[in-house]
Structures are given as structure tokens and as C-alpha cells.
Amino acid sequence: MMVPVHREAPFPVLLAWACLDRHHHKRCSRCAEADLCPAVGEARARIKEWRKARALLGWTR
Ligand SMILES: [Zn+2]
């Protein structure tokens, strides 16, 4: 998954992207048990917060 917008994202957000990417391509044991594993849920929440923060700052890219 290539997402061009995360270039300027802080490290925790980059980690969240990496996590999503990893769990998307190779599901972990928790992915197999649940539809949405905790790691993926956390990563998504983090990215969502980052997007919200960007919107507040008025960043368009
Ligand atoms: Zn997982």
C-alpha cells in the first residue's frame, strides 16, 4: 500500500502506516482470529487522529 501523503508524518504515524501495510499483506495470528486485530485498530485510530490534526492545521496535502 503506497500512500504518498505520509511523507511529512511524524514517526508514530509512519509506524502506524507500516503496521497497516504489514498486517494487510501478511496477517498475524490475531488478524486470523478477529476480523480486525488490535494492532490494526490502533494504527487506524492513530492515522485518523493524524488526519484530524492535519485538517485543523489546514494542511491540504
Ligand atoms: Zn494483525
N, CA, C, O and the ligand as a Tripos MOL2 file, in Angstrom:
@<TRIPOS>MOLECULE
protein
  245   243    62     0     0
PROTEIN
NO_CHARGES

@<TRIPOS>ATOM
      1 N           0.8550   -1.1890    0.0000 N.3       1 MET1
      2 CA          0.0000    0.0000    0.0000 C.3       1 MET1
      3 C           0.8860    1.2340    0.0000 C.2       1 MET1
      4 O           1.5920    1.4860    0.9770 O.2       1 MET1
      5 N           0.8620    1.9880   -1.0540 N.am      2 MET2
      6 CA          1.6500    3.2120   -1.1100 C.3       2 MET2
      7 C           0.7400    4.4140   -0.9240 C.2       2 MET2
      8 O          -0.1830    4.6460   -1.7060 O.2       2 MET2
      9 N           1.0180    5.1640    0.1160 N.am      3 VAL3
     10 CA          0.2220    6.3570    0.3810 C.3       3 VAL3
     11 C           1.1610    7.5480    0.4160 C.2       3 VAL3
     12 O           1.9550    7.6910    1.3470 O.2       3 VAL3
     13 N           1.0760    8.3980   -0.5880 N.am      4 PRO4
     14 CA          2.0390    9.4960   -0.7220 C.3       4 PRO4
     15 C           1.9320   10.5730    0.3410 C.2       4 PRO4
     16 O           2.8660   11.3560    0.5180 O.2       4 PRO4
     17 N           0.8230   10.6320    1.0480 N.am      5 VAL5
     18 CA          0.6020   11.7480    1.9750 C.3       5 VAL5
     19 C           1.3890   11.6390    3.2720 C.2       5 VAL5
     20 O           1.4730   12.6150    4.0180 O.2       5 VAL5
     21 N           1.9630   10.4860    3.5570 N.am      6 HIS6
     22 CA          2.5480   10.3140    4.8780 C.3       6 HIS6
     23 C           4.0150   10.7040    4.9680 C.2       6 HIS6
     24 O           4.6880   10.4100    5.9550 O.2       6 HIS6
     25 N           4.4970   11.3640    3.9350 N.am      7 ARG7
     26 CA          5.9070   11.7200    3.9010 C.3       7 ARG7
     27 C           6.3110   12.6190    5.0600 C.2       7 ARG7
     28 O           7.3840   12.4580    5.6410 O.2       7 ARG7
     29 N           5.4460   13.5600    5.3870 N.am      8 GLU8
     30 CA          5.7750   14.5050    6.4480 C.3       8 GLU8
     31 C           5.1880   14.0830    7.7830 C.2       8 GLU8
     32 O           5.2460   14.8350    8.7560 O.2       8 GLU8
     33 N           4.6370   12.9130    7.8330 N.am      9 ALA9
     34 CA          4.0120   12.4530    9.0680 C.3       9 ALA9
     35 C           5.0630   12.1610   10.1260 C.2       9 ALA9
     36 O           6.1750   11.7400    9.8080 O.2       9 ALA9
     37 N           4.7060   12.3860   11.3880 N.am     10 PRO10
     38 CA          5.6230   12.0580   12.4840 C.3      10 PRO10
     39 C           5.8470   10.5550   12.5700 C.2      10 PRO10
     40 O           5.0710    9.7530   12.0510 O.2      10 PRO10
     41 N           6.9160   10.2110   13.2320 N.am     11 PHE11
     42 CA          7.3240    8.8100   13.2790 C.3      11 PHE11
     43 C           6.2300    7.8450   13.7310 C.2      11 PHE11
     44 O           6.0550    6.8010   13.1030 O.2      11 PHE11
     45 N           5.4880    8.1530   14.7970 N.am     12 PRO12
     46 CA          4.4250    7.2220   15.2230 C.3      12 PRO12
     47 C           3.4070    6.9440   14.1300 C.2      12 PRO12
     48 O           2.8640    5.8430   14.0360 O.2      12 PRO12
     49 N           3.1540    7.9480   13.3100 N.am     13 VAL13
     50 CA          2.1930    7.7590   12.2190 C.3      13 VAL13
     51 C           2.8080    6.8960   11.1230 C.2      13 VAL13
     52 O           2.1360    6.0670   10.5090 O.2      13 VAL13
     53 N           4.0860    7.1080   10.8970 N.am     14 LEU14
     54 CA          4.7750    6.2640    9.9110 C.3      14 LEU14
     55 C           4.7330    4.8100   10.3650 C.2      14 LEU14
     56 O           4.5390    3.8980    9.5610 O.2      14 LEU14
     57 N           4.9150    4.6150   11.6470 N.am     15 LEU15
     58 CA          4.8590    3.2670   12.2010 C.3      15 LEU15
     59 C           3.4730    2.6750   11.9980 C.2      15 LEU15
     60 O           3.3200    1.4970   11.6740 O.2      15 LEU15
     61 N           2.4690    3.5190   12.1960 N.am     16 ALA16
     62 CA          1.0960    3.0550   12.0220 C.3      16 ALA16
     63 C           0.8650    2.6100   10.5740 C.2      16 ALA16
     64 O           0.2250    1.5890   10.3230 O.2      16 ALA16
     65 N           1.3880    3.3810    9.6380 N.am     17 TRP17
     66 CA          1.2610    3.0090    8.2220 C.3      17 TRP17
     67 C           1.9610    1.6890    7.9650 C.2      17 TRP17
     68 O           1.4220    0.8020    7.3040 O.2      17 TRP17
     69 N           3.1640    1.5730    8.4970 N.am     18 ALA18
     70 CA          3.9380    0.3450    8.3000 C.3      18 ALA18
     71 C           3.1880   -0.8420    8.8770 C.2      18 ALA18
     72 O           3.1710   -1.9280    8.2980 O.2      18 ALA18
     73 N           2.5720   -0.6190   10.0220 N.am     19 CYS19
     74 CA          1.8120   -1.6760   10.6960 C.3      19 CYS19
     75 C           0.6320   -2.1040    9.8310 C.2      19 CYS19
     76 O           0.4080   -3.2950    9.6120 O.2      19 CYS19
     77 N          -0.1110   -1.1300    9.3470 N.am     20 LEU20
     78 CA         -1.2640   -1.4410    8.4960 C.3      20 LEU20
     79 C          -0.8270   -2.2260    7.2740 C.2      20 LEU20
     80 O          -1.4390   -3.2240    6.8930 O.2      20 LEU20
     81 N           0.2530   -1.7420    6.6710 N.am     21 ASP21
     82 CA          0.7680   -2.3750    5.4670 C.3      21 ASP21
     83 C           1.1350   -3.8280    5.7500 C.2      21 ASP21
     84 O           0.7870   -4.7310    4.9890 O.2      21 ASP21
     85 N           1.8250   -4.0300    6.8270 N.am     22 ARG22
     86 CA          2.2890   -5.3660    7.1890 C.3      22 ARG22
     87 C           1.1160   -6.3060    7.4740 C.2      22 ARG22
     88 O           1.0830   -7.4440    7.0060 O.2      22 ARG22
     89 N           0.1660   -5.8070    8.2440 N.am     23 HIS23
     90 CA         -0.9670   -6.6590    8.6050 C.3      23 HIS23
     91 C          -1.8940   -6.8930    7.4160 C.2      23 HIS23
     92 O          -2.6550   -7.8600    7.3710 O.2      23 HIS23
     93 N          -1.8000   -5.9660    6.4480 N.am     24 HIS24
     94 CA         -2.6300   -6.1110    5.2590 C.3      24 HIS24
     95 C          -2.0840   -7.2220    4.3750 C.2      24 HIS24
     96 O          -2.8370   -8.0310    3.8330 O.2      24 HIS24
     97 N          -0.7700   -7.2480    4.2400 N.am     25 HIS25
     98 CA         -0.1520   -8.2130    3.3290 C.3      25 HIS25
     99 C           0.0530   -9.5700    3.9810 C.2      25 HIS25
    100 O          -0.1270  -10.6180    3.3600 O.2      25 HIS25
    101 N           0.4290   -9.5190    5.2350 N.am     26 LYS26
    102 CA          0.6470  -10.7740    5.9400 C.3      26 LYS26
    103 C          -0.0690  -10.7200    7.2780 C.2      26 LYS26
    104 O           0.3900  -10.0680    8.2160 O.2      26 LYS26
    105 N          -1.1640  -11.3910    7.3530 N.am     27 ARG27
    106 CA         -1.9700  -11.3130    8.5570 C.3      27 ARG27
    107 C          -1.2910  -12.0500    9.7040 C.2      27 ARG27
    108 O          -0.7460  -13.1410    9.5360 O.2      27 ARG27
    109 N          -1.3430  -11.4200   10.8730 N.am     28 CYS28
    110 CA         -0.7540  -12.0490   12.0450 C.3      28 CYS28
    111 C          -1.7770  -13.0090   12.6590 C.2      28 CYS28
    112 O          -2.8950  -13.1410   12.1600 O.2      28 CYS28
    113 N          -1.3850  -13.6720   13.7390 N.am     29 SER29
    114 CA         -2.2730  -14.6700   14.3450 C.3      29 SER29
    115 C          -3.5460  -14.0230   14.8620 C.2      29 SER29
    116 O          -4.6170  -14.6290   14.8350 O.2      29 SER29
    117 N          -3.4230  -12.7850   15.3360 N.am     30 ARG30
    118 CA         -4.6150  -12.1010   15.8570 C.3      30 ARG30
    119 C          -5.5190  -11.6410   14.7260 C.2      30 ARG30
    120 O          -6.7370  -11.5600   14.8880 O.2      30 ARG30
    121 N          -4.9180  -11.3410   13.5770 N.am     31 CYS31
    122 CA         -5.7260  -10.9980   12.3990 C.3      31 CYS31
    123 C          -6.5980  -12.1950   12.0240 C.2      31 CYS31
    124 O          -7.7530  -12.0420   11.6260 O.2      31 CYS31
    125 N          -6.0270  -13.3730   12.1580 N.am     32 ALA32
    126 CA         -6.7320  -14.5830   11.7670 C.3      32 ALA32
    127 C          -7.9110  -14.8580   12.6960 C.2      32 ALA32
    128 O          -8.9570  -15.3450   12.2690 O.2      32 ALA32
    129 N          -7.7210  -14.5380   13.9670 N.am     33 GLU33
    130 CA         -8.7870  -14.7880   14.9440 C.3      33 GLU33
    131 C          -9.9170  -13.7830   14.7970 C.2      33 GLU33
    132 O         -11.0860  -14.1480   14.6750 O.2      33 GLU33
    133 N          -9.5460  -12.5170   14.8110 N.am     34 ALA34
    134 CA        -10.5500  -11.4670   14.7100 C.3      34 ALA34
    135 C         -10.4770  -10.8140   13.3410 C.2      34 ALA34
    136 O          -9.4540  -10.8740   12.6590 O.2      34 ALA34
    137 N         -11.5710  -10.1950   12.9570 N.am     35 ASP35
    138 CA        -11.5840   -9.5220   11.6790 C.3      35 ASP35
    139 C         -10.6410   -8.3300   11.6970 C.2      35 ASP35
    140 O          -9.9700   -8.0270   10.7110 O.2      35 ASP35
    141 N         -10.6090   -7.6700   12.8330 N.am     36 LEU36
    142 CA         -9.7530   -6.5020   12.9820 C.3      36 LEU36
    143 C          -8.9010   -6.7080   14.2240 C.2      36 LEU36
    144 O          -9.4100   -6.6340   15.3420 O.2      36 LEU36
    145 N          -7.6500   -6.9590   14.0470 N.am     37 CYS37
    146 CA         -6.7920   -7.2160   15.1950 C.3      37 CYS37
    147 C          -6.4290   -5.9070   15.8890 C.2      37 CYS37
    148 O          -6.4490   -4.8530   15.2540 O.2      37 CYS37
    149 N          -6.1000   -5.9490   17.1700 N.am     38 PRO38
    150 CA         -5.8430   -4.7420   17.9640 C.3      38 PRO38
    151 C          -4.7680   -3.8440   17.3570 C.2      38 PRO38
    152 O          -4.8820   -2.6190   17.3980 O.2      38 PRO38
    153 N          -3.7450   -4.4430   16.8040 N.am     39 ALA39
    154 CA         -2.6630   -3.6490   16.2190 C.3      39 ALA39
    155 C          -3.1760   -2.8130   15.0530 C.2      39 ALA39
    156 O          -2.8200   -1.6430   14.9130 O.2      39 ALA39
    157 N          -3.9970   -3.4100   14.2380 N.am     40 VAL40
    158 CA         -4.5520   -2.7060   13.0850 C.3      40 VAL40
    159 C          -5.5100   -1.6120   13.5530 C.2      40 VAL40
    160 O          -5.5150   -0.5040   13.0170 O.2      40 VAL40
    161 N          -6.3150   -1.9380   14.5550 N.am     41 GLY41
    162 CA         -7.2560   -0.9560   15.0880 C.3      41 GLY41
    163 C          -6.5370    0.2620   15.6350 C.2      41 GLY41
    164 O          -6.9480    1.3990   15.4040 O.2      41 GLY41
    165 N          -5.4640    0.0120   16.3580 N.am     42 GLU42
    166 CA         -4.6840    1.1090   16.9300 C.3      42 GLU42
    167 C          -4.0400    1.9550   15.8430 C.2      42 GLU42
    168 O          -4.0390    3.1840   15.9100 O.2      42 GLU42
    169 N          -3.5010    1.2860   14.8560 N.am     43 ALA43
    170 CA         -2.8400    2.0060   13.7640 C.3      43 ALA43
    171 C          -3.8390    2.8890   13.0260 C.2      43 ALA43
    172 O          -3.5490    4.0370   12.6880 O.2      43 ALA43
    173 N          -5.0170    2.3300   12.7860 N.am     44 ARG44
    174 CA         -6.0490    3.1110   12.0830 C.3      44 ARG44
    175 C          -6.4690    4.3180   12.8910 C.2      44 ARG44
    176 O          -6.6510    5.4100   12.3520 O.2      44 ARG44
    177 N          -6.6240    4.1120   14.2010 N.am     45 ALA45
    178 CA         -7.0300    5.2180   15.0820 C.3      45 ALA45
    179 C          -5.9670    6.3070   15.0660 C.2      45 ALA45
    180 O          -6.2790    7.4980   15.0590 O.2      45 ALA45
    181 N          -4.7050    5.8800   15.0610 N.am     46 ARG46
    182 CA         -3.6110    6.8430   15.0840 C.3      46 ARG46
    183 C          -3.5990    7.6720   13.8070 C.2      46 ARG46
    184 O          -3.4220    8.8890   13.8550 O.2      46 ARG46
    185 N          -3.7860    7.0240   12.6810 N.am     47 ILE47
    186 CA         -3.7870    7.7240   11.4010 C.3      47 ILE47
    187 C          -4.9810    8.6690   11.3190 C.2      47 ILE47
    188 O          -4.8870    9.7640   10.7650 O.2      47 ILE47
    189 N          -6.1030    8.2250   11.8790 N.am     48 LYS48
    190 CA         -7.3010    9.0570   11.8800 C.3      48 LYS48
    191 C          -7.0370   10.3450   12.6670 C.2      48 LYS48
    192 O          -7.4120   11.4370   12.2380 O.2      48 LYS48
    193 N          -6.3870   10.1970   13.8260 N.am     49 GLU49
    194 CA         -6.0630   11.3670   14.6440 C.3      49 GLU49
    195 C          -5.1220   12.3010   13.8860 C.2      49 GLU49
    196 O          -5.2570   13.5230   13.9390 O.2      49 GLU49
    197 N          -4.1760   11.7000   13.1870 N.am     50 TRP50
    198 CA         -3.2070   12.4840   12.4200 C.3      50 TRP50
    199 C          -3.9120   13.2790   11.3330 C.2      50 TRP50
    200 O          -3.5980   14.4460   11.1000 O.2      50 TRP50
    201 N          -4.8700   12.6360   10.6670 N.am     51 ARG51
    202 CA         -5.6100   13.3290    9.6090 C.3      51 ARG51
    203 C          -6.4190   14.4770   10.1900 C.2      51 ARG51
    204 O          -6.5130   15.5530    9.5990 O.2      51 ARG51
    205 N          -7.0110   14.2250   11.3750 N.am     52 LYS52
    206 CA         -7.8020   15.2540   12.0330 C.3      52 LYS52
    207 C          -6.9050   16.4400   12.3810 C.2      52 LYS52
    208 O          -7.2740   17.5970   12.1780 O.2      52 LYS52
    209 N          -5.7340   16.1350   12.9030 N.am     53 ALA53
    210 CA         -4.7900   17.1830   13.2840 C.3      53 ALA53
    211 C          -4.3720   17.9910   12.0510 C.2      53 ALA53
    212 O          -4.2770   19.2170   12.1040 O.2      53 ALA53
    213 N          -4.1270   17.3000   10.9590 N.am     54 ARG54
    214 CA         -3.7450   17.9770    9.7150 C.3      54 ARG54
    215 C          -4.8480   18.9220    9.2550 C.2      54 ARG54
    216 O          -4.5870   20.0440    8.8200 O.2      54 ARG54
    217 N          -6.0730   18.4490    9.3600 N.am     55 ALA55
    218 CA         -7.2130   19.2690    8.9440 C.3      55 ALA55
    219 C          -7.2880   20.5310    9.7990 C.2      55 ALA55
    220 O          -7.5630   21.6220    9.3010 O.2      55 ALA55
    221 N          -7.0390   20.3600   11.0920 N.am     56 LEU56
    222 CA         -7.0710   21.5060   11.9910 C.3      56 LEU56
    223 C          -5.9900   22.5160   11.6390 C.2      56 LEU56
    224 O          -6.1810   23.7270   11.7500 O.2      56 LEU56
    225 N          -4.8400   21.9790   11.2090 N.am     57 LEU57
    226 CA         -3.7230   22.8530   10.8600 C.3      57 LEU57
    227 C          -3.9120   23.4730    9.4880 C.2      57 LEU57
    228 O          -3.1960   24.3980    9.1040 O.2      57 LEU57
    229 N          -4.8870   22.9500    8.7520 N.am     58 GLY58
    230 CA         -5.1470   23.4910    7.4290 C.3      58 GLY58
    231 C          -4.2140   22.9450    6.3730 C.2      58 GLY58
    232 O          -4.0410   23.5610    5.3210 O.2      58 GLY58
    233 N          -3.6100   21.7960    6.6370 N.am     59 TRP59
    234 CA         -2.7040   21.1960    5.6570 C.3      59 TRP59
    235 C          -3.5380   20.4830    4.6070 C.2      59 TRP59
    236 O          -4.3770   19.6390    4.9200 O.2      59 TRP59
    237 N          -3.2980   20.8290    3.3980 N.am     60 THR60
    238 CA         -4.1170   20.2600    2.3290 C.3      60 THR60
    239 C          -3.5000   18.9950    1.7650 C.2      60 THR60
    240 O          -4.1950   18.1700    1.1730 O.2      60 THR60
    241 N          -2.2010   18.8420    1.9450 N.am     61 ARG61
    242 CA         -1.5750   17.6950    1.3260 C.3      61 ARG61
    243 C          -1.3400   16.5730    2.3270 C.2      61 ARG61
    244 O          -0.8140   15.5210    1.9640 O.2      61 ARG61
    245 ZN         -2.7080   -8.3500   12.8670 Zn       62 ZN62
@<TRIPOS>BOND
     1     1     2 1
     2     2     3 1
     3     3     4 2
     4     3     5 am
     5     5     6 1
     6     6     7 1
     7     7     8 2
     8     7     9 am
     9     9    10 1
    10    10    11 1
    11    11    12 2
    12    11    13 am
    13    13    14 1
    14    14    15 1
    15    15    16 2
    16    15    17 am
    17    17    18 1
    18    18    19 1
    19    19    20 2
    20    19    21 am
    21    21    22 1
    22    22    23 1
    23    23    24 2
    24    23    25 am
    25    25    26 1
    26    26    27 1
    27    27    28 2
    28    27    29 am
    29    29    30 1
    30    30    31 1
    31    31    32 2
    32    31    33 am
    33    33    34 1
    34    34    35 1
    35    35    36 2
    36    35    37 am
    37    37    38 1
    38    38    39 1
    39    39    40 2
    40    39    41 am
    41    41    42 1
    42    42    43 1
    43    43    44 2
    44    43    45 am
    45    45    46 1
    46    46    47 1
    47    47    48 2
    48    47    49 am
    49    49    50 1
    50    50    51 1
    51    51    52 2
    52    51    53 am
    53    53    54 1
    54    54    55 1
    55    55    56 2
    56    55    57 am
    57    57    58 1
    58    58    59 1
    59    59    60 2
    60    59    61 am
    61    61    62 1
    62    62    63 1
    63    63    64 2
    64    63    65 am
    65    65    66 1
    66    66    67 1
    67    67    68 2
    68    67    69 am
    69    69    70 1
    70    70    71 1
    71    71    72 2
    72    71    73 am
    73    73    74 1
    74    74    75 1
    75    75    76 2
    76    75    77 am
    77    77    78 1
    78    78    79 1
    79    79    80 2
    80    79    81 am
    81    81    82 1
    82    82    83 1
    83    83    84 2
    84    83    85 am
    85    85    86 1
    86    86    87 1
    87    87    88 2
    88    87    89 am
    89    89    90 1
    90    90    91 1
    91    91    92 2
    92    91    93 am
    93    93    94 1
    94    94    95 1
    95    95    96 2
    96    95    97 am
    97    97    98 1
    98    98    99 1
    99    99   100 2
   100    99   101 am
   101   101   102 1
   102   102   103 1
   103   103   104 2
   104   103   105 am
   105   105   106 1
   106   106   107 1
   107   107   108 2
   108   107   109 am
   109   109   110 1
   110   110   111 1
   111   111   112 2
   112   111   113 am
   113   113   114 1
   114   114   115 1
   115   115   116 2
   116   115   117 am
   117   117   118 1
   118   118   119 1
   119   119   120 2
   120   119   121 am
   121   121   122 1
   122   122   123 1
   123   123   124 2
   124   123   125 am
   125   125   126 1
   126   126   127 1
   127   127   128 2
   128   127   129 am
   129   129   130 1
   130   130   131 1
   131   131   132 2
   132   131   133 am
   133   133   134 1
   134   134   135 1
   135   135   136 2
   136   135   137 am
   137   137   138 1
   138   138   139 1
   139   139   140 2
   140   139   141 am
   141   141   142 1
   142   142   143 1
   143   143   144 2
   144   143   145 am
   145   145   146 1
   146   146   147 1
   147   147   148 2
   148   147   149 am
   149   149   150 1
   150   150   151 1
   151   151   152 2
   152   151   153 am
   153   153   154 1
   154   154   155 1
   155   155   156 2
   156   155   157 am
   157   157   158 1
   158   158   159 1
   159   159   160 2
   160   159   161 am
   161   161   162 1
   162   162   163 1
   163   163   164 2
   164   163   165 am
   165   165   166 1
   166   166   167 1
   167   167   168 2
   168   167   169 am
   169   169   170 1
   170   170   171 1
   171   171   172 2
   172   171   173 am
   173   173   174 1
   174   174   175 1
   175   175   176 2
   176   175   177 am
   177   177   178 1
   178   178   179 1
   179   179   180 2
   180   179   181 am
   181   181   182 1
   182   182   183 1
   183   183   184 2
   184   183   185 am
   185   185   186 1
   186   186   187 1
   187   187   188 2
   188   187   189 am
   189   189   190 1
   190   190   191 1
   191   191   192 2
   192   191   193 am
   193   193   194 1
   194   194   195 1
   195   195   196 2
   196   195   197 am
   197   197   198 1
   198   198   199 1
   199   199   200 2
   200   199   201 am
   201   201   202 1
   202   202   203 1
   203   203   204 2
   204   203   205 am
   205   205   206 1
   206   206   207 1
   207   207   208 2
   208   207   209 am
   209   209   210 1
   210   210   211 1
   211   211   212 2
   212   211   213 am
   213   213   214 1
   214   214   215 1
   215   215   216 2
   216   215   217 am
   217   217   218 1
   218   218   219 1
   219   219   220 2
   220   219   221 am
   221   221   222 1
   222   222   223 1
   223   223   224 2
   224   223   225 am
   225   225   226 1
   226   226   227 1
   227   227   228 2
   228   227   229 am
   229   229   230 1
   230   230   231 1
   231   231   232 2
   232   231   233 am
   233   233   234 1
   234   234   235 1
   235   235   236 2
   236   235   237 am
   237   237   238 1
   238   238   239 1
   239   239   240 2
   240   239   241 am
   241   241   242 1
   242   242   243 1
   243   243   244 2
@<TRIPOS>SUBSTRUCTURE
     1 MET1         2 RESIDUE 1 A MET
     2 MET2         6 RESIDUE 1 A MET
     3 VAL3        10 RESIDUE 1 A VAL
     4 PRO4        14 RESIDUE 1 A PRO
     5 VAL5        18 RESIDUE 1 A VAL
     6 HIS6        22 RESIDUE 1 A HIS
     7 ARG7        26 RESIDUE 1 A ARG
     8 GLU8        30 RESIDUE 1 A GLU
     9 ALA9        34 RESIDUE 1 A ALA
    10 PRO10       38 RESIDUE 1 A PRO
    11 PHE11       42 RESIDUE 1 A PHE
    12 PRO12       46 RESIDUE 1 A PRO
    13 VAL13       50 RESIDUE 1 A VAL
    14 LEU14       54 RESIDUE 1 A LEU
    15 LEU15       58 RESIDUE 1 A LEU
    16 ALA16       62 RESIDUE 1 A ALA
    17 TRP17       66 RESIDUE 1 A TRP
    18 ALA18       70 RESIDUE 1 A ALA
    19 CYS19       74 RESIDUE 1 A CYS
    20 LEU20       78 RESIDUE 1 A LEU
    21 ASP21       82 RESIDUE 1 A ASP
    22 ARG22       86 RESIDUE 1 A ARG
    23 HIS23       90 RESIDUE 1 A HIS
    24 HIS24       94 RESIDUE 1 A HIS
    25 HIS25       98 RESIDUE 1 A HIS
    26 LYS26      102 RESIDUE 1 A LYS
    27 ARG27      106 RESIDUE 1 A ARG
    28 CYS28      110 RESIDUE 1 A CYS
    29 SER29      114 RESIDUE 1 A SER
    30 ARG30      118 RESIDUE 1 A ARG
    31 CYS31      122 RESIDUE 1 A CYS
    32 ALA32      126 RESIDUE 1 A ALA
    33 GLU33      130 RESIDUE 1 A GLU
    34 ALA34      134 RESIDUE 1 A ALA
    35 ASP35      138 RESIDUE 1 A ASP
    36 LEU36      142 RESIDUE 1 A LEU
    37 CYS37      146 RESIDUE 1 A CYS
    38 PRO38      150 RESIDUE 1 A PRO
    39 ALA39      154 RESIDUE 1 A ALA
    40 VAL40      158 RESIDUE 1 A VAL
    41 GLY41      162 RESIDUE 1 A GLY
    42 GLU42      166 RESIDUE 1 A GLU
    43 ALA43      170 RESIDUE 1 A ALA
    44 ARG44      174 RESIDUE 1 A ARG
    45 ALA45      178 RESIDUE 1 A ALA
    46 ARG46      182 RESIDUE 1 A ARG
    47 ILE47      186 RESIDUE 1 A ILE
    48 LYS48      190 RESIDUE 1 A LYS
    49 GLU49      194 RESIDUE 1 A GLU
    50 TRP50      198 RESIDUE 1 A TRP
    51 ARG51      202 RESIDUE 1 A ARG
    52 LYS52      206 RESIDUE 1 A LYS
    53 ALA53      210 RESIDUE 1 A ALA
    54 ARG54      214 RESIDUE 1 A ARG
    55 ALA55      218 RESIDUE 1 A ALA
    56 LEU56      222 RESIDUE 1 A LEU
    57 LEU57      226 RESIDUE 1 A LEU
    58 GLY58      230 RESIDUE 1 A GLY
    59 TRP59      234 RESIDUE 1 A TRP
    60 THR60      238 RESIDUE 1 A THR
    61 ARG61      242 RESIDUE 1 A ARG
    62 ZN62       245 GROUP 0 **** ****
